[in-house]
């Protein structure tokens, strides 16, 4: 019995996806989903136009949000 291989429209063989690649993608998706609530919070902070103008409070909140975003960025690239 011959093994059939799937081919693309350019007659190139389709690469077989390994279990490790699927598992790695699953881990990445879980990691990104874990940041969903935090990123929504950041979005609300930066899109709120009704916020009263208190420079010290805004600076403190901005710094806190920038730290969260920096941690997300490091985690995402890892």
N, C-alpha and C positions, 0 to 999 in steps of 0.2 A: 504494500500500500504506500503510495506516494504522499508526502506531506504537501498540502497546498499552502501557498503563501499569498497573502493579499497584496495587491499592487495599487499604486496611485494612478492617476490619469496619465502621468508621464512614464508609466511602466517601471516605477521605482518600488522596491519592496518597502512595506510599512514596518517600521521598527516595533519590535515587541516591547511592551511596557512591563518592567519588572515589578514585583511585589514591593521592593524597597522604594522605588520611585512613587508608587501609589501611596505607600505609608508616609513617605516624606511630604508629599503634597497634602495629605490629611493632617499631618502635624502643623504644616504652615497655615492651613485654613483655620485650624483650632486656635493657633496663636493670633491670627488676625481677628478672629471673632471675639477673643478675649479683650480686645481693645475697643470694641464697638461702643460701649457705654462711655468710656473715657473720651473718645473722639467726639461723640455727640455733645458731651459737656463742653469740650473746647469749642465746638462749633457754636453752641449757644452763647458762650462768653464773647466770642468775637463778632457775633451777628446782632447782639443786643444794642440797639441804638437808643433806647429809653433810659439807659444807665445814667444816674446823676454824676456830675463831674467832680469826682473826688480823686485828685492826683495820687495821693498816697495809697488809697485802697486799690485803684486801678493798677498802679505799679506793682503792688504786692500780688494781686490776682494774676497779672500778666506774667510775673516771674514764676509763680507756681505753675501756671499753665505751660510756660516754656519748658520748665523742668519735666513735666509729664510728657510733653511732645518730644523732648530730647531722649527720654527713656524709651518711648515708643520707637523712635527712629533707630536707636541702637539695637533694640530687640528685633525690629523688623530686618535689619541688615544681618544680624547674627543668624 
